[in-house]
Amino acid sequence: MQVAGSLPRALLGAAALALVLGGCSFFDRGEDTEDRSVFDVAVGECFRAPEDITVELTELSQVPCTEPHEQEAYALVTYADSSATTKASGAASFPGVEALTAFAQGACAEEFEDYVGVDYRDSRLWFTYLLPSARGWEQDADRTTLCFITTTGEQLTRSVAGTGW
């Protein structure tokens, strides 16, 4: 899955800093993490920020939500565009990163309030997402965008579900 995200433009620098710090192993990495395939992520699971920022992620470091973490999966949304062109096999062609990003920003924003209990624009939390990769899409294996609650560097020690943060 491809790494992507959506934060207000004014906070993009802070988010980039959080990703850089996460990429530089700023956060203490305990031994109680479990590598989880991005294809097996479930809503409500918590994760440490990836140590290495790459274009495509295949695994995330899952931790109990009571342990320090930076991200929490809050929605899995499937892209369905009836205007997408279809291949001879009948499968839809990869719609492109721009179309998937626009979809993810809207879908993840819509799901945020249902999970956290407050609109993302009124929250101290942010969201980011992982998009299906072109390769995964073309292999007809991946149509799901993963939406994650995230912070600008602060660690969480509980689930954010229903907190109204």
PEVEN-V286189 format. One record per helix or strand. SS is the DSSP state (helix for helix, strand for strand). FROM is the first residue (numbers start at 1). LEN is the number of residues. If there is no record, write none. Layout:
ss=[SS | SS]
from=[FROM | FROM]
len=[LEN | LEN]
This chain:
ss=[strand | helix | strand | helix | strand | strand | strand | strand | strand | strand | strand | helix | helix | strand | helix | strand | strand]
from=[2 | 9 | 34 | 38 | 46 | 56 | 59 | 69 | 71 | 86 | 92 | 97 | 120 | 126 | 134 | 144 | 156]
len=[5 | 15 | 4 | 3 | 3 | 1 | 5 | 1 | 8 | 1 | 1 | 20 | 3 | 6 | 5 | 7 | 1]
